C-alpha cells in the first residue's frame, strides 16, 4: 500500500510540475490520469519495493554525496593518467564478491562502479561482479570494500 501511495504522489507531483495550470478541469484530468496509470501499474504488477525503493530514501542523500566525491577523485586520477601517457595505465579485470542481498542493491553497486571513471562493471551475477579497471590501483580501491560497505548501509 505504501508503494501505491508513493507512486501516486510522485506521478501527481510530476503532473502538477509539468502542467502549471490549476483549474478544476485540468486538476481533475490530472487526477484521472494518475489513477489510470496507478491502476495499470497494479494490473501489470510492477509496483513493488524495487520499482518504488522508498526504503532507500532516508540514506540516499548521504550515499550520493559520498559517491559524488568519489567521482571527482576518480576523474582527477583519470586526467592525470591521460596526461602522463601509456606508462601510467595498467588495465586489468578482477571479480569481486557481491554482498548486497537485493537485486536493487546489486544494481546500485554495479552502477556506482560504472559511475566512477576508470572502472566499469562488465558482468553482474548474483554473487559476483566482473570489473575492468584502467589501473591496478582502481582494482585495489574496490578490493578494500568501501563501496560495497556503503551500498550495504544504503540497503539497511
N, CA and C atoms as a LAMMPS dump frame, in Angstrom:
ITEM: TIMESTEP
0
ITEM: NUMBER OF ATOMS
468
ITEM: BOX BOUNDS ff ff ff
-5.0000000000000000e+02 5.0000000000000000e+02
-5.0000000000000000e+02 5.0000000000000000e+02
-5.0000000000000000e+02 5.0000000000000000e+02
ITEM: ATOMS id mol type element x y z
1 1 1 N 0.809 -1.196 0
2 1 2 C 0 0 0
3 1 3 C 0.856 1.265 0
4 2 1 N 1.972 1.23 0.755
5 2 2 C 2.828 2.418 0.792
6 2 3 C 3.468 2.68 -0.565
7 3 1 N 3.68 1.635 -1.349
8 3 2 C 4.252 1.819 -2.679
9 3 3 C 3.223 2.449 -3.623
10 4 1 N 1.96 2.102 -3.435
11 4 2 C 0.902 2.706 -4.234
12 4 3 C 0.805 4.196 -3.929
13 5 1 N 0.842 4.533 -2.655
14 5 2 C 0.812 5.945 -2.277
15 5 3 C 2.04 6.673 -2.817
16 6 1 N 3.189 6.032 -2.74
17 6 2 C 4.433 6.643 -3.208
18 6 3 C 4.372 6.94 -4.703
19 7 1 N 3.95 5.974 -5.489
20 7 2 C 3.897 6.207 -6.941
21 7 3 C 2.802 7.217 -7.285
22 8 1 N 1.701 7.199 -6.543
23 8 2 C 0.644 8.187 -6.786
24 8 3 C 1.14 9.596 -6.504
25 9 1 N 1.813 9.774 -5.376
26 9 2 C 2.334 11.098 -5.02
27 9 3 C 3.387 11.556 -6.026
28 10 1 N 4.255 10.654 -6.447
29 10 2 C 5.286 11 -7.418
30 10 3 C 4.672 11.418 -8.756
31 11 1 N 3.726 10.638 -9.238
32 11 2 C 3.086 10.963 -10.515
33 11 3 C 2.301 12.266 -10.432
34 12 1 N 1.605 12.481 -9.331
35 12 2 C 0.843 13.724 -9.172
36 12 3 C 1.776 14.93 -9.125
37 13 1 N 2.899 14.792 -8.441
38 13 2 C 3.873 15.884 -8.368
39 13 3 C 4.447 16.193 -9.747
40 14 1 N 4.803 15.168 -10.477
41 14 2 C 5.341 15.368 -11.829
42 14 3 C 4.287 16.014 -12.727
43 15 1 N 3.041 15.549 -12.63
44 15 2 C 1.981 16.113 -13.449
45 15 3 C 1.769 17.58 -13.116
46 16 1 N 1.705 17.913 -11.83
47 16 2 C 1.498 19.307 -11.428
48 16 3 C 2.661 20.201 -11.858
49 17 1 N 3.882 19.7 -11.706
50 17 2 C 5.063 20.488 -12.072
51 17 3 C 5.11 20.75 -13.578
52 18 1 N 4.715 19.782 -14.368
53 18 2 C 4.751 19.949 -15.821
54 18 3 C 3.545 20.712 -16.363
55 19 1 N 2.426 20.639 -15.664
56 19 2 C 1.223 21.295 -16.144
57 19 3 C 1.265 22.801 -15.913
58 20 1 N 1.422 23.209 -14.684
59 20 2 C 1.444 24.628 -14.369
60 20 3 C 0.078 25.282 -14.374
61 21 1 N -0.974 24.52 -14.642
62 21 2 C -2.34 25.034 -14.639
63 21 3 C -3.103 24.37 -13.498
64 22 1 N -3.857 25.166 -12.755
65 22 2 C -4.507 24.643 -11.561
66 22 3 C -6.01 24.91 -11.558
67 23 1 N -6.626 24.813 -12.714
68 23 2 C -8.074 24.937 -12.782
69 23 3 C -8.692 23.594 -12.417
70 24 1 N -9.952 23.638 -12.036
71 24 2 C -10.631 22.42 -11.59
72 24 3 C -10.651 21.351 -12.686
73 25 1 N -10.897 21.758 -13.914
74 25 2 C -10.961 20.803 -15.014
75 25 3 C -9.612 20.108 -15.225
76 26 1 N -8.531 20.895 -15.271
77 26 2 C -7.215 20.298 -15.511
78 26 3 C -6.749 19.468 -14.318
79 27 1 N -7.073 19.895 -13.107
80 27 2 C -6.725 19.089 -11.931
81 27 3 C -7.482 17.763 -11.943
82 28 1 N -8.725 17.775 -12.384
83 28 2 C -9.477 16.513 -12.468
84 28 3 C -8.904 15.617 -13.559
85 29 1 N -8.492 16.188 -14.684
86 29 2 C -7.819 15.389 -15.719
87 29 3 C -6.536 14.756 -15.172
88 30 1 N -5.793 15.53 -14.417
89 30 2 C -4.566 15.015 -13.814
90 30 3 C -4.843 13.895 -12.835
91 31 1 N -5.867 14.053 -12.001
92 31 2 C -6.214 13.013 -11.03
93 31 3 C -6.638 11.729 -11.742
94 32 1 N -7.426 11.866 -12.802
95 32 2 C -7.857 10.69 -13.566
96 32 3 C -6.646 10.032 -14.238
97 33 1 N -5.747 10.832 -14.777
98 33 2 C -4.541 10.286 -15.428
99 33 3 C -3.692 9.51 -14.431
100 34 1 N -3.471 10.098 -13.261
101 34 2 C -2.666 9.428 -12.232
102 34 3 C -3.35 8.142 -11.791
103 35 1 N -4.661 8.197 -11.566
104 35 2 C -5.39 7 -11.138
105 35 3 C -5.305 5.898 -12.193
106 36 1 N -5.427 6.269 -13.463
107 36 2 C -5.341 5.284 -14.544
108 36 3 C -3.961 4.634 -14.595
109 37 1 N -2.912 5.438 -14.473
110 37 2 C -1.551 4.894 -14.525
111 37 3 C -1.282 3.99 -13.319
112 38 1 N -1.743 4.389 -12.138
113 38 2 C -1.549 3.553 -10.943
114 38 3 C -2.331 2.25 -11.087
115 39 1 N -3.543 2.329 -11.596
116 39 2 C -4.338 1.117 -11.802
117 39 3 C -3.652 0.173 -12.799
118 40 1 N -3.154 0.743 -13.927
119 40 2 C -2.445 -0.084 -14.913
120 40 3 C -1.173 -0.687 -14.318
121 41 1 N -0.489 0.086 -13.51
122 41 2 C 0.736 -0.418 -12.869
123 41 3 C 0.426 -1.601 -11.962
124 42 1 N -0.674 -1.516 -11.234
125 42 2 C -1.069 -2.647 -10.381
126 42 3 C -1.465 -3.849 -11.218
127 43 1 N -2.187 -3.607 -12.294
128 43 2 C -2.583 -4.712 -13.178
129 43 3 C -1.36 -5.41 -13.755
130 44 1 N -0.314 -4.632 -14.053
131 44 2 C 0.914 -5.197 -14.612
132 44 3 C 1.825 -5.739 -13.519
133 45 1 N 1.467 -5.524 -12.262
134 45 2 C 2.225 -5.992 -11.102
135 45 3 C 3.659 -5.451 -11.103
136 46 1 N 3.786 -4.141 -11.336
137 46 2 C 5.111 -3.526 -11.352
138 46 3 C 5.336 -2.583 -10.178
139 47 1 N 4.364 -2.428 -9.297
140 47 2 C 4.532 -1.567 -8.134
141 47 3 C 4.954 -2.44 -6.962
142 48 1 N 6.253 -2.375 -6.64
143 48 2 C 6.773 -3.141 -5.515
144 48 3 C 7.952 -2.407 -4.902
145 49 1 N 8.676 -3.064 -4.02
146 49 2 C 9.782 -2.414 -3.316
147 49 3 C 10.961 -2.089 -4.219
148 50 1 N 11.031 -2.683 -5.4
149 50 2 C 12.141 -2.372 -6.298
150 50 3 C 11.798 -1.274 -7.291
151 51 1 N 10.559 -1.208 -7.728
152 51 2 C 10.191 -0.136 -8.652
153 51 3 C 9.981 1.174 -7.914
154 52 1 N 9.647 1.111 -6.654
155 52 2 C 9.466 2.281 -5.794
156 52 3 C 10.311 2.076 -4.536
157 53 1 N 11.63 2.25 -4.622
158 53 2 C 12.502 1.945 -3.474
159 53 3 C 12.465 3.04 -2.412
160 54 1 N 11.293 3.24 -1.807
161 54 2 C 11.163 4.297 -0.808
162 54 3 C 11.945 3.971 0.455
163 55 1 N 12.32 2.712 0.652
164 55 2 C 13.116 2.351 1.819
165 55 3 C 14.538 2.912 1.724
166 56 1 N 14.959 3.335 0.532
167 56 2 C 16.293 3.918 0.36
168 56 3 C 16.302 5.426 0.593
169 57 1 N 15.144 6.029 0.664
170 57 2 C 15.03 7.487 0.707
171 57 3 C 15.815 8.101 1.856
172 58 1 N 15.812 7.466 2.997
173 58 2 C 16.462 8.017 4.18
174 58 3 C 17.983 8.106 4.02
175 59 1 N 18.601 7.116 3.409
176 59 2 C 20.071 7.044 3.34
177 59 3 C 20.666 7.519 2.019
178 60 1 N 19.843 7.737 1.012
179 60 2 C 20.375 8.025 -0.322
180 60 3 C 21.118 9.352 -0.41
181 61 1 N 20.702 10.432 0.26
182 61 2 C 21.465 11.684 0.12
183 61 3 C 22.913 11.553 0.608
184 62 1 N 23.112 10.873 1.721
185 62 2 C 24.467 10.672 2.236
186 62 3 C 25.298 9.836 1.25
187 63 1 N 24.685 8.798 0.668
188 63 2 C 25.401 7.964 -0.295
189 63 3 C 25.745 8.754 -1.552
190 64 1 N 24.801 9.558 -2.049
191 64 2 C 25.063 10.373 -3.237
192 64 3 C 26.203 11.354 -3
193 65 1 N 26.258 11.95 -1.822
194 65 2 C 27.361 12.88 -1.51
195 65 3 C 28.694 12.146 -1.53
196 66 1 N 28.745 10.976 -0.896
197 66 2 C 29.992 10.194 -0.896
198 66 3 C 30.36 9.79 -2.327
199 67 1 N 29.384 9.341 -3.107
200 67 2 C 29.644 8.916 -4.484
201 67 3 C 30.118 10.084 -5.334
202 68 1 N 29.554 11.261 -5.14
203 68 2 C 29.986 12.442 -5.896
204 68 3 C 31.449 12.751 -5.633
205 69 1 N 31.868 12.647 -4.385
206 69 2 C 33.281 12.867 -4.047
207 69 3 C 34.158 11.82 -4.734
208 70 1 N 33.724 10.568 -4.739
209 70 2 C 34.491 9.501 -5.391
210 70 3 C 34.584 9.722 -6.896
211 71 1 N 33.528 10.224 -7.491
212 71 2 C 33.534 10.501 -8.935
213 71 3 C 34.547 11.599 -9.25
214 72 1 N 34.583 12.645 -8.434
215 72 2 C 35.539 13.737 -8.648
216 72 3 C 36.971 13.227 -8.487
217 73 1 N 37.22 12.459 -7.433
218 73 2 C 38.568 11.914 -7.205
219 73 3 C 38.985 11.028 -8.374
220 74 1 N 38.074 10.179 -8.844
221 74 2 C 38.39 9.289 -9.971
222 74 3 C 38.628 10.075 -11.256
223 75 1 N 37.85 11.13 -11.471
224 75 2 C 38.061 11.971 -12.65
225 75 3 C 39.447 12.588 -12.641
226 76 1 N 39.859 13.09 -11.506
227 76 2 C 41.189 13.688 -11.391
228 76 3 C 42.268 12.648 -11.669
229 77 1 N 42.086 11.439 -11.144
230 77 2 C 43.051 10.364 -11.366
231 77 3 C 43.136 10 -12.851
232 78 1 N 41.995 9.898 -13.52
233 78 2 C 41.994 9.549 -14.951
234 78 3 C 42.67 10.649 -15.759
235 79 1 N 42.388 11.909 -15.446
236 79 2 C 43.015 13.015 -16.174
237 79 3 C 44.533 12.984 -15.996
238 80 1 N 45.002 12.737 -14.776
239 80 2 C 46.448 12.637 -14.539
240 80 3 C 47.061 11.524 -15.367
241 81 1 N 46.387 10.396 -15.442
242 81 2 C 46.927 9.256 -16.193
243 81 3 C 46.913 9.513 -17.691
244 82 1 N 45.923 10.237 -18.176
245 82 2 C 45.893 10.592 -19.595
246 82 3 C 47.048 11.533 -19.912
247 83 1 N 47.31 12.48 -19.042
248 83 2 C 48.407 13.424 -19.267
249 83 3 C 49.777 12.761 -19.192
250 84 1 N 49.925 11.79 -18.311
251 84 2 C 51.246 11.155 -18.168
252 84 3 C 51.51 10.089 -19.217
253 85 1 N 50.486 9.629 -19.922
254 85 2 C 50.692 8.699 -21.028
255 85 3 C 50.459 7.247 -20.671
256 86 1 N 50.784 6.39 -21.643
257 86 2 C 50.51 4.958 -21.522
258 86 3 C 51.258 4.279 -20.386
259 87 1 N 52.366 4.817 -19.97
260 87 2 C 53.143 4.156 -18.918
261 87 3 C 52.423 4.132 -17.576
262 88 1 N 51.456 5.014 -17.384
263 88 2 C 50.744 5.055 -16.101
264 88 3 C 49.468 4.215 -16.109
265 89 1 N 49.196 3.557 -17.23
266 89 2 C 47.978 2.753 -17.338
267 89 3 C 48.343 1.276 -17.3
268 90 1 N 47.648 0.547 -16.436
269 90 2 C 47.844 -0.901 -16.344
270 90 3 C 46.475 -1.57 -16.217
271 91 1 N 45.74 -1.688 -17.337
272 91 2 C 44.37 -2.207 -17.276
273 91 3 C 44.319 -3.653 -16.806
274 92 1 N 43.196 -4.004 -16.223
275 92 2 C 43.017 -5.37 -15.762
276 92 3 C 41.577 -5.665 -15.405
277 93 1 N 41.31 -6.947 -15.248
278 93 2 C 39.998 -7.437 -14.846
279 93 3 C 40.119 -8.098 -13.485
280 94 1 N 39.047 -8.041 -12.719
281 94 2 C 39.005 -8.767 -11.448
282 94 3 C 37.553 -8.991 -11.066
283 95 1 N 37.296 -10.144 -10.465
284 95 2 C 35.957 -10.458 -9.965
285 95 3 C 35.901 -10.105 -8.482
286 96 1 N 34.802 -9.452 -8.108
287 96 2 C 34.593 -9.071 -6.723
288 96 3 C 33.314 -9.719 -6.218
289 97 1 N 33.319 -10.165 -4.969
290 97 2 C 32.075 -10.719 -4.419
291 97 3 C 31.044 -9.607 -4.22
292 98 1 N 29.787 -9.969 -4.386
293 98 2 C 28.699 -9.023 -4.191
294 98 3 C 27.992 -9.407 -2.896
295 99 1 N 28.022 -8.499 -1.926
296 99 2 C 27.439 -8.802 -0.621
297 99 3 C 26.012 -8.289 -0.474
298 100 1 N 25.517 -7.556 -1.461
299 100 2 C 24.18 -6.99 -1.369
300 100 3 C 23.142 -8.102 -1.478
301 101 1 N 22.069 -7.96 -0.709
302 101 2 C 21.063 -9.019 -0.633
303 101 3 C 19.96 -8.88 -1.666
304 102 1 N 19.676 -7.652 -2.099
305 102 2 C 18.575 -7.438 -3.035
306 102 3 C 19.105 -7.147 -4.431
307 103 1 N 18.244 -7.332 -5.406
308 103 2 C 18.619 -7.014 -6.792
309 103 3 C 18.941 -5.541 -6.938
310 104 1 N 18.155 -4.687 -6.317
311 104 2 C 18.406 -3.254 -6.451
312 104 3 C 19.73 -2.869 -5.796
313 105 1 N 20.1 -3.528 -4.724
314 105 2 C 21.394 -3.276 -4.086
315 105 3 C 22.551 -3.662 -4.996
316 106 1 N 22.422 -4.803 -5.66
317 106 2 C 23.47 -5.244 -6.586
318 106 3 C 23.584 -4.287 -7.774
319 107 1 N 22.44 -3.812 -8.266
320 107 2 C 22.45 -2.878 -9.393
321 107 3 C 23.053 -1.537 -8.976
322 108 1 N 22.725 -1.06 -7.787
323 108 2 C 23.314 0.191 -7.296
324 108 3 C 24.821 0.041 -7.179
325 109 1 N 25.285 -1.097 -6.688
326 109 2 C 26.728 -1.338 -6.562
327 109 3 C 27.402 -1.325 -7.934
328 110 1 N 26.837 -2.06 -8.893
329 110 2 C 27.434 -2.117 -10.229
330 110 3 C 27.388 -0.751 -10.908
331 111 1 N 26.291 -0.029 -10.771
332 111 2 C 26.196 1.296 -11.379
333 111 3 C 27.146 2.286 -10.72
334 112 1 N 27.368 2.14 -9.433
335 112 2 C 28.326 3.008 -8.745
336 112 3 C 29.74 2.766 -9.264
337 113 1 N 30.053 1.512 -9.544
338 113 2 C 31.351 1.189 -10.143
339 113 3 C 31.455 1.854 -11.512
340 114 1 N 30.374 1.795 -12.302
341 114 2 C 30.379 2.408 -13.626
342 114 3 C 30.504 3.919 -13.567
343 115 1 N 29.937 4.541 -12.551
344 115 2 C 29.957 5.993 -12.451
345 115 3 C 31.326 6.547 -12.095
346 116 1 N 32.131 5.77 -11.414
347 116 2 C 33.465 6.253 -11.07
348 116 3 C 34.388 6.007 -12.26
349 117 1 N 34.922 7.067 -12.852
350 117 2 C 35.774 6.917 -14.034
351 117 3 C 36.977 6.011 -13.755
352 118 1 N 37.318 5.249 -14.759
353 118 2 C 38.45 4.336 -14.638
354 118 3 C 38.025 2.913 -14.33
355 119 1 N 36.755 2.697 -13.997
356 119 2 C 36.244 1.35 -13.724
357 119 3 C 34.915 1.154 -14.42
358 120 1 N 34.651 -0.099 -14.773
359 120 2 C 33.358 -0.435 -15.361
360 120 3 C 33.006 -1.863 -14.969
361 121 1 N 31.759 -2.04 -14.557
362 121 2 C 31.252 -3.373 -14.235
363 121 3 C 30.852 -4.042 -15.549
364 122 1 N 31.57 -5.079 -15.904
365 122 2 C 31.353 -5.744 -17.187
366 122 3 C 30.241 -6.776 -17.092
367 123 1 N 30.203 -7.5 -15.972
368 123 2 C 29.229 -8.574 -15.806
369 123 3 C 28.799 -8.622 -14.348
370 124 1 N 27.504 -8.757 -14.122
371 124 2 C 26.954 -8.821 -12.774
372 124 3 C 26.135 -10.084 -12.636
373 125 1 N 26.485 -10.89 -11.648
374 125 2 C 25.693 -12.083 -11.356
375 125 3 C 25.199 -11.978 -9.914
376 126 1 N 24.567 -13.041 -9.427
377 126 2 C 24.013 -12.99 -8.075
378 126 3 C 25.072 -12.856 -6.992
379 127 1 N 26.253 -13.406 -7.234
380 127 2 C 27.239 -13.404 -6.154
381 127 3 C 28.568 -12.739 -6.5
382 128 1 N 28.718 -12.211 -7.713
383 128 2 C 29.96 -11.519 -8.042
384 128 3 C 29.776 -10.554 -9.21
385 129 1 N 30.733 -9.62 -9.301
386 129 2 C 30.737 -8.645 -10.379
387 129 3 C 32.13 -8.65 -11.006
388 130 1 N 32.174 -8.684 -12.335
389 130 2 C 33.438 -8.623 -13.061
390 130 3 C 33.695 -7.168 -13.413
391 131 1 N 34.852 -6.655 -12.977
392 131 2 C 35.169 -5.243 -13.159
393 131 3 C 36.412 -5.101 -14.02
394 132 1 N 36.348 -4.187 -14.986
395 132 2 C 37.524 -3.798 -15.756
396 132 3 C 37.957 -2.439 -15.23
397 133 1 N 39.249 -2.3 -14.982
398 133 2 C 39.76 -1.041 -14.455
399 133 3 C 40.916 -0.546 -15.31
400 134 1 N 41.094 0.761 -15.305
401 134 2 C 42.163 1.409 -16.051
402 134 3 C 43.523 1.096 -15.435
403 135 1 N 43.546 0.944 -14.115
404 135 2 C 44.799 0.657 -13.399
405 135 3 C 44.554 -0.381 -12.317
406 136 1 N 45.619 -0.982 -11.864
407 136 2 C 45.527 -1.92 -10.742
408 136 3 C 45.144 -1.194 -9.458
409 137 1 N 45.512 0.078 -9.353
410 137 2 C 45.151 0.861 -8.171
411 137 3 C 43.634 0.99 -8.053
412 138 1 N 42.943 1.131 -9.19
413 138 2 C 41.474 1.19 -9.163
414 138 3 C 40.892 -0.118 -8.636
415 139 1 N 41.47 -1.239 -9.061
416 139 2 C 41.012 -2.534 -8.571
417 139 3 C 41.294 -2.674 -7.08
418 140 1 N 42.444 -2.175 -6.644
419 140 2 C 42.78 -2.241 -5.222
420 140 3 C 41.822 -1.399 -4.38
421 141 1 N 41.405 -0.252 -4.927
422 141 2 C 40.433 0.586 -4.217
423 141 3 C 39.115 -0.158 -4.032
424 142 1 N 38.674 -0.859 -5.063
425 142 2 C 37.446 -1.638 -4.94
426 142 3 C 37.633 -2.824 -3.997
427 143 1 N 38.847 -3.348 -3.966
428 143 2 C 39.147 -4.501 -3.109
429 143 3 C 39.037 -4.162 -1.624
430 144 1 N 39.167 -2.884 -1.27
431 144 2 C 39.024 -2.506 0.139
432 144 3 C 37.598 -2.727 0.626
433 145 1 N 36.637 -2.713 -0.289
434 145 2 C 35.25 -2.989 0.063
435 145 3 C 34.475 -1.793 0.573
436 146 1 N 35.045 -0.598 0.47
437 146 2 C 34.366 0.604 0.977
438 146 3 C 33.066 0.866 0.224
439 147 1 N 33.095 0.745 -1.095
440 147 2 C 31.883 0.994 -1.874
441 147 3 C 30.815 -0.047 -1.552
442 148 1 N 31.201 -1.302 -1.465
443 148 2 C 30.244 -2.36 -1.137
444 148 3 C 29.654 -2.142 0.253
445 149 1 N 30.475 -1.714 1.19
446 149 2 C 30.011 -1.458 2.556
447 149 3 C 28.991 -0.328 2.56
448 150 1 N 29.264 0.724 1.804
449 150 2 C 28.34 1.858 1.766
450 150 3 C 27.02 1.491 1.086
451 151 1 N 27.066 0.652 0.071
452 151 2 C 25.819 0.199 -0.555
453 151 3 C 25.048 -0.694 0.416
454 152 1 N 25.765 -1.519 1.175
455 152 2 C 25.115 -2.335 2.212
456 152 3 C 24.393 -1.454 3.23
457 153 1 N 25.053 -0.37 3.652
458 153 2 C 24.432 0.565 4.591
459 153 3 C 23.226 1.247 3.976
460 154 1 N 23.291 1.506 2.684
461 154 2 C 22.184 2.143 1.984
462 154 3 C 20.95 1.239 2.007
463 155 1 N 21.157 -0.057 1.88
464 155 2 C 20.05 -1.02 1.847
465 155 3 C 19.369 -1.193 3.203
466 156 1 N 20.062 -0.923 4.269
467 156 2 C 19.512 -1.165 5.604
468 156 3 C 18.56 -0.103 6.041
